[in-house]
Amino acid sequence: MPSTLSRAATVLPPRGPLRPYAATTLADWFGNGLFLTSAALFFTRVVGLTPAQVGIGLTTAALLGPAVSVPAGRLGDRYGHRRVWIATALVEACCFACYMAVDSFPGYLAVVCVIGLAQSASRPVKSAYLARIADTAALVAASAYSRVMVNIGFSLGSLSAGVALVLDTRAAYAALVVGNSLSYVVVAAVLARMPDGHPVATGTPGPRGRAALRDGRYLVLAALSGLLYIQAEVLNLGVPLWIAEHTRAPRWSFAALMLLNTALAILFQIRAARGSDTVAGAALAGRRAGWALLGACAVFACTASLPPGWAVAVLAVGVVLLTAGELLSSASGWGLSYGLADPARQGEYLGAWSFGQDLARATGPLVVAVLVTGGGPAGWLLIGTAFLAVGTAMVPIGRRAAAAPVALP
């Protein structure tokens, strides 16, 4: 299969439907950047919730969400992935607008759970729709372009939200919520003008019913991929906790490390995806991600006793390795999820992939927090060794899945 990844030289995808698809991703994540940067303060200062109530709502939504991944994928397979995506975008637009009327915990819980369900439903249909508008050989490249737009959009949204954080007024926070709501309207408007994409490839689909959920190797690889994605919790949770509690690095250094991660992700995601457009290549990318993440954790473990300047410098090296693991694990997940999906049930399969990943990642925040804060350097090495084991296991399982797909009963 010829690879198109080697021709990727810019952050913009080739002309055609991938350009407006990238625009939807940019708008979506610009809105997310606006809202997520200020969400904690909005809920506590404007809505009047306690931090514990905010956490309970987000956790409940995260637990409910995976239940709709496979049904949403099936709806997309039957009625069109673009149509289902438009519906989820409009639901999210309405629900985020409803936050302006929320003044109690029950109301917040209801809205956040509907948003969680809509977001989980949108993930498989977004991916399946991308498969309809991109060349088969270019799916991983197209996913890489989309991830670049995620990072750019979120960064721009976060920077814009900084104005509201400085003003620290109800009106400023409300503007961010409304802006996020409008971003979903923009997504739906762009999608409404896009084509449905090429027809589903013919193949030998599995039986009616839970075909994707019976494909054991596919689900195992989804879970392994989800475990590699726990690297996001390492960056967002583990590193700041480590800096604050176990190193002499200034706390502001975490902001600089986040900027470094974002810049590297924008510059190198497309390049890191090269070679992952086959199942074998994607599995190897998972193994390389495991090595990079082990290296990152080992570097973080060495920073506890360093003076401030050296601690920041060595932490930056760790973030570079962590970002390499992030980019490679993303490319691995794209290659495996697309490459092993039944082409006649792509939405359903990608829904199952999302379901498996979400279940695997559910314990990530707790495990990372416990091992980093209580385990010290040994905790970092344990996390890194687990990443390597997960990445290494993907190669033989991926090889067997590609060579002899599971025969569904």
PLY file of the C-alpha trace (Angstrom):
ply
format ascii 1.0
element vertex 409
property float x
property float y
property float z
element edge 408
property int vertex1
property int vertex2
end_header
0.00 0.00 0.00
1.68 3.29 -1.01
2.18 5.74 1.81
1.19 9.38 1.50
2.69 10.34 4.84
6.11 11.11 3.36
4.55 13.93 1.35
3.10 15.65 4.43
5.03 18.89 4.80
2.62 21.41 6.34
0.02 21.54 9.06
-2.76 21.88 6.47
-4.17 18.77 4.79
-4.45 18.51 0.99
-7.17 20.50 -0.75
-10.59 18.90 -0.81
-12.94 17.75 1.95
-10.07 17.29 4.42
-9.69 21.07 4.61
-13.21 21.77 5.96
-12.84 18.68 8.17
-9.74 20.31 9.64
-11.76 23.51 10.11
-14.35 21.64 12.17
-11.59 20.25 14.38
-10.04 23.69 14.79
-13.40 25.27 15.74
-14.30 22.41 18.07
-11.03 22.57 20.01
-10.90 26.35 20.05
-14.19 26.18 21.92
-12.85 23.44 24.19
-9.83 25.60 24.95
-12.09 28.51 25.85
-14.21 26.43 28.19
-11.85 23.92 29.78
-9.31 26.57 30.73
-11.92 28.34 32.82
-14.37 25.52 33.66
-13.30 25.03 37.27
-13.69 28.72 38.07
-16.97 29.00 36.15
-18.55 26.11 38.05
-17.33 27.21 41.46
-17.61 31.01 41.19
-20.54 31.46 38.82
-22.67 28.33 39.27
-21.79 28.02 42.96
-20.73 24.37 43.06
-18.08 22.91 45.33
-14.95 21.35 43.79
-16.17 17.95 44.98
-19.49 18.39 43.16
-17.68 19.39 39.97
-15.51 16.27 40.23
-18.48 13.99 40.88
-20.27 15.32 37.80
-17.27 14.92 35.51
-16.57 11.41 36.80
-20.21 10.36 36.36
-20.25 11.70 32.80
-16.99 9.90 32.02
-18.41 6.60 33.28
-21.66 6.94 31.33
-20.11 8.06 28.05
-18.55 4.81 26.79
-21.95 3.08 26.84
-23.05 4.98 23.72
-19.88 4.58 21.62
-20.90 1.40 19.80
-24.60 2.33 19.33
-23.55 5.71 17.91
-21.18 3.98 15.51
-23.98 1.70 14.35
-26.26 4.68 13.79
-23.55 6.25 11.68
-23.14 3.08 9.64
-26.87 2.99 8.99
-27.86 6.64 8.57
-24.59 8.37 7.72
-21.74 9.40 9.99
-21.93 13.05 8.96
-25.60 13.26 9.97
-25.01 11.70 13.38
-22.03 13.99 13.95
-24.16 17.06 13.13
-26.78 15.86 15.61
-24.22 15.42 18.40
-22.72 18.86 17.66
-26.13 20.51 17.97
-26.83 18.66 21.22
-23.51 19.89 22.62
-24.23 23.45 21.48
-27.57 23.42 23.30
-26.21 21.79 26.44
-23.29 24.15 26.84
-25.71 27.05 26.43
-27.84 25.48 29.17
-24.97 25.91 31.62
-25.96 29.58 31.73
-29.24 28.59 33.40
-27.78 26.04 35.83
-27.82 27.10 39.48
-27.80 23.78 41.36
-25.93 20.49 41.51
-28.80 18.37 40.06
-29.07 20.70 37.07
-25.30 20.63 36.56
-25.23 16.85 36.82
-27.98 16.46 34.21
-26.27 18.78 31.72
-22.74 17.42 32.17
-23.99 13.84 31.71
-25.79 14.68 28.45
-22.65 16.44 27.23
-20.56 13.41 28.15
-22.90 11.12 26.22
-22.87 13.40 23.17
-19.08 13.65 23.19
-18.68 9.89 23.43
-21.18 9.42 20.63
-19.36 11.88 18.39
-15.92 10.24 18.61
-16.55 7.11 16.51
-18.64 8.93 13.90
-15.96 11.61 13.49
-13.36 8.93 12.84
-15.63 6.93 10.56
-16.57 10.04 8.57
-12.89 10.80 8.10
-12.53 7.35 6.56
-15.29 8.27 4.09
-13.61 11.45 2.84
-9.94 10.43 2.93
-8.11 7.99 0.69
-7.64 4.64 2.39
-3.86 4.96 2.22
-4.01 8.44 3.77
-6.12 7.80 6.86
-3.27 7.97 9.34
-1.92 11.12 7.66
-5.40 12.68 7.77
-5.68 11.80 11.46
-2.30 13.42 12.07
-3.44 16.63 10.38
-6.55 16.57 12.56
-4.48 16.15 15.74
-2.39 19.17 14.73
-5.62 21.19 14.48
-6.57 19.94 17.95
-3.39 21.35 19.43
-3.59 24.64 17.54
-7.27 25.16 18.33
-6.91 24.32 22.02
-3.87 26.58 22.36
-5.66 29.53 20.75
-8.74 28.93 22.88
-6.68 28.72 26.07
-4.85 31.94 25.27
-8.16 33.68 24.57
-9.58 32.40 27.86
-6.70 34.06 29.66
-8.42 37.41 29.14
-11.47 36.19 31.04
-9.30 34.80 33.82
-7.66 38.21 34.23
-11.04 40.00 34.31
-12.45 37.36 36.69
-16.07 38.49 36.26
-19.32 36.61 35.73
-19.77 38.22 32.31
-16.27 37.17 31.23
-16.82 33.53 32.22
-20.26 33.56 30.59
-18.70 34.78 27.35
-16.40 31.75 27.31
-19.31 29.36 27.83
-21.30 31.00 25.04
-18.22 30.98 22.80
-17.83 27.23 23.30
-21.51 26.70 22.52
-21.17 28.71 19.31
-18.14 26.67 18.26
-20.39 23.62 17.95
-22.82 25.61 15.83
-19.91 26.43 13.53
-18.98 22.73 13.38
-22.54 21.76 12.43
-22.74 24.53 9.81
-19.50 23.44 8.13
-20.53 19.78 8.20
-23.90 20.61 6.63
-22.06 21.82 3.51
-19.74 18.81 3.29
-20.34 15.63 1.26
-21.35 12.32 2.78
-18.15 10.79 1.38
-17.50 7.74 -0.72
-19.61 4.60 -0.17
-18.64 2.03 2.41
-16.14 -0.46 1.04
-17.60 -3.83 0.32
-16.34 -6.73 2.33
-17.49 -9.64 4.39
-19.23 -8.05 7.35
-19.75 -9.92 10.56
-23.14 -11.08 11.77
-25.87 -8.73 12.82
-25.61 -7.73 16.46
-22.48 -7.07 18.49
-19.93 -7.99 15.85
-17.29 -5.48 16.92
-17.65 -6.36 20.59
-16.95 -10.00 19.73
-13.67 -9.25 17.99
-11.42 -10.08 20.92
-8.10 -9.07 19.42
-9.48 -5.73 18.28
-10.74 -4.99 21.78
-7.46 -6.09 23.38
-5.52 -3.76 21.09
-7.98 -0.97 21.88
-7.36 -1.51 25.60
-3.59 -1.56 25.11
-3.80 1.62 23.07
-5.89 3.19 25.83
-3.24 2.26 28.41
-0.58 3.99 26.31
-2.81 7.08 26.21
-2.47 7.32 30.00
0.63 9.33 29.08
-1.79 12.29 28.95
-2.44 11.85 32.68
1.31 11.67 33.26
1.68 15.11 31.69
-1.48 16.76 33.01
-1.45 15.27 36.50
1.77 13.42 37.28
4.28 16.06 36.21
2.71 19.03 38.07
2.29 16.91 41.23
5.90 15.79 40.98
7.15 19.35 40.46
5.17 20.66 43.41
5.88 17.90 45.90
9.19 16.26 44.98
11.43 18.70 43.10
13.00 22.11 43.59
11.79 23.34 40.21
9.57 26.44 40.39
5.89 25.70 39.98
5.58 28.08 37.04
7.90 25.77 35.10
4.98 23.45 34.40
3.37 26.10 32.20
6.59 26.28 30.16
6.71 22.49 29.90
3.12 22.43 28.63
4.00 24.99 25.96
6.97 22.83 24.95
4.71 19.78 24.64
2.16 21.66 22.54
4.78 23.14 20.21
6.42 19.75 19.64
3.05 18.13 18.99
2.16 20.73 16.36
5.54 20.53 14.64
6.13 16.77 14.66
2.78 14.90 14.77
2.62 14.45 11.00
6.22 13.29 10.82
5.77 10.91 13.76
2.83 9.26 11.97
4.96 8.08 9.04
4.98 4.34 8.69
1.85 3.79 10.79
-0.50 3.42 7.84
-0.25 -0.37 8.01
-1.20 -2.61 10.92
2.38 -3.84 11.29
3.76 -0.33 11.20
1.18 0.91 13.70
2.02 -1.91 16.12
5.72 -1.06 15.87
4.88 2.58 16.58
3.16 1.40 19.76
6.32 -0.42 20.82
8.47 2.64 20.09
6.00 4.70 22.12
6.51 2.33 25.05
10.29 2.84 24.92
9.92 6.63 24.68
7.52 6.71 27.64
9.83 4.51 29.71
12.66 6.93 28.94
10.51 9.89 29.96
9.55 8.32 33.27
13.18 7.41 34.01
14.23 11.00 33.35
11.49 12.38 35.61
12.64 10.03 38.37
16.10 11.64 38.31
14.92 15.19 39.07
14.05 14.93 42.76
17.38 16.12 44.15
18.51 18.50 41.40
18.90 22.26 41.92
16.11 24.38 40.39
17.78 25.24 37.08
18.96 21.70 36.39
15.59 20.31 37.48
13.77 22.41 34.89
16.26 21.45 32.15
16.02 17.72 32.89
12.23 17.90 33.19
12.22 19.45 29.71
14.16 16.45 28.39
11.56 14.19 29.97
8.73 16.16 28.34
10.41 15.80 24.94
10.48 12.01 25.40
6.94 12.02 26.76
5.75 13.98 23.72
7.48 11.47 21.42
5.54 8.73 23.18
2.33 10.74 22.82
2.79 11.25 19.07
3.78 7.64 18.40
0.96 6.20 20.52
-1.56 8.39 18.68
-0.28 7.21 15.29
-0.35 3.62 16.51
-3.97 3.92 17.61
-5.06 5.39 14.28
-3.31 2.73 12.22
-4.64 -0.17 14.26
-8.20 1.10 14.68
-8.65 1.77 10.96
-6.55 -1.11 9.68
-8.34 -3.83 11.63
-11.90 -2.51 11.41
-14.47 -4.30 9.27
-14.92 -1.80 6.40
-18.65 -2.56 6.24
-19.07 -1.78 9.96
-16.50 0.95 10.41
-18.57 3.14 12.72
-19.42 0.19 14.93
-15.80 -0.94 15.08
-14.48 2.54 15.85
-17.15 2.80 18.55
-15.84 -0.44 20.05
-12.31 0.95 19.83
-13.38 4.08 21.70
-15.21 1.93 24.28
-12.13 -0.24 24.90
-9.85 2.77 25.17
-12.12 4.60 27.59
-12.36 1.58 29.90
-8.59 1.13 29.89
-7.94 4.80 30.61
-10.51 5.07 33.41
-8.05 4.21 36.19
-5.23 6.33 34.76
-5.63 9.46 36.93
-5.79 7.48 40.17
-2.84 5.20 39.32
-0.64 8.08 38.19
-1.48 10.23 41.22
-0.82 7.42 43.70
2.43 6.21 42.15
3.87 9.68 41.58
3.01 11.17 44.96
3.61 8.05 47.06
6.06 6.00 45.04
8.78 8.54 44.34
11.39 7.58 41.72
10.37 3.91 42.01
6.81 4.90 41.15
8.01 6.60 37.97
10.00 3.52 36.96
6.98 1.30 37.59
4.81 3.51 35.36
7.47 3.51 32.64
7.93 -0.26 32.77
4.18 -0.71 32.40
4.20 1.51 29.31
6.99 -0.56 27.77
5.18 -3.83 28.50
1.99 -2.52 26.93
3.74 -1.21 23.82
5.73 -4.42 23.37
2.60 -6.57 23.61
1.00 -4.69 20.73
3.42 -6.10 18.14
2.61 -9.85 18.36
-1.10 -9.24 18.97
-1.30 -6.84 16.03
0.58 -9.25 13.80
-1.78 -12.11 14.61
-4.86 -9.92 14.23
-3.74 -8.77 10.78
-2.74 -12.22 9.58
-5.77 -14.12 10.84
-8.71 -11.87 11.79
-11.03 -13.31 14.38
-13.78 -15.42 12.85
-16.97 -14.06 14.30
-19.62 -16.63 15.18
0 1
1 2
2 3
3 4
4 5
5 6
6 7
7 8
8 9
9 10
10 11
11 12
12 13
13 14
14 15
15 16
16 17
17 18
18 19
19 20
20 21
21 22
22 23
23 24
24 25
25 26
26 27
27 28
28 29
29 30
30 31
31 32
32 33
33 34
34 35
35 36
36 37
37 38
38 39
39 40
40 41
41 42
42 43
43 44
44 45
45 46
46 47
47 48
48 49
49 50
50 51
51 52
52 53
53 54
54 55
55 56
56 57
57 58
58 59
59 60
60 61
61 62
62 63
63 64
64 65
65 66
66 67
67 68
68 69
69 70
70 71
71 72
72 73
73 74
74 75
75 76
76 77
77 78
78 79
79 80
80 81
81 82
82 83
83 84
84 85
85 86
86 87
87 88
88 89
89 90
90 91
91 92
92 93
93 94
94 95
95 96
96 97
97 98
98 99
99 100
100 101
101 102
102 103
103 104
104 105
105 106
106 107
107 108
108 109
109 110
110 111
111 112
112 113
113 114
114 115
115 116
116 117
117 118
118 119
119 120
120 121
121 122
122 123
123 124
124 125
125 126
126 127
127 128
128 129
129 130
130 131
131 132
132 133
133 134
134 135
135 136
136 137
137 138
138 139
139 140
140 141
141 142
142 143
143 144
144 145
145 146
146 147
147 148
148 149
149 150
150 151
151 152
152 153
153 154
154 155
155 156
156 157
157 158
158 159
159 160
160 161
161 162
162 163
163 164
164 165
165 166
166 167
167 168
168 169
169 170
170 171
171 172
172 173
173 174
174 175
175 176
176 177
177 178
178 179
179 180
180 181
181 182
182 183
183 184
184 185
185 186
186 187
187 188
188 189
189 190
190 191
191 192
192 193
193 194
194 195
195 196
196 197
197 198
198 199
199 200
200 201
201 202
202 203
203 204
204 205
205 206
206 207
207 208
208 209
209 210
210 211
211 212
212 213
213 214
214 215
215 216
216 217
217 218
218 219
219 220
220 221
221 222
222 223
223 224
224 225
225 226
226 227
227 228
228 229
229 230
230 231
231 232
232 233
233 234
234 235
235 236
236 237
237 238
238 239
239 240
240 241
241 242
242 243
243 244
244 245
245 246
246 247
247 248
248 249
249 250
250 251
251 252
252 253
253 254
254 255
255 256
256 257
257 258
258 259
259 260
260 261
261 262
262 263
263 264
264 265
265 266
266 267
267 268
268 269
269 270
270 271
271 272
272 273
273 274
274 275
275 276
276 277
277 278
278 279
279 280
280 281
281 282
282 283
283 284
284 285
285 286
286 287
287 288
288 289
289 290
290 291
291 292
292 293
293 294
294 295
295 296
296 297
297 298
298 299
299 300
300 301
301 302
302 303
303 304
304 305
305 306
306 307
307 308
308 309
309 310
310 311
311 312
312 313
313 314
314 315
315 316
316 317
317 318
318 319
319 320
320 321
321 322
322 323
323 324
324 325
325 326
326 327
327 328
328 329
329 330
330 331
331 332
332 333
333 334
334 335
335 336
336 337
337 338
338 339
339 340
340 341
341 342
342 343
343 344
344 345
345 346
346 347
347 348
348 349
349 350
350 351
351 352
352 353
353 354
354 355
355 356
356 357
357 358
358 359
359 360
360 361
361 362
362 363
363 364
364 365
365 366
366 367
367 368
368 369
369 370
370 371
371 372
372 373
373 374
374 375
375 376
376 377
377 378
378 379
379 380
380 381
381 382
382 383
383 384
384 385
385 386
386 387
387 388
388 389
389 390
390 391
391 392
392 393
393 394
394 395
395 396
396 397
397 398
398 399
399 400
400 401
401 402
402 403
403 404
404 405
405 406
406 407
407 408
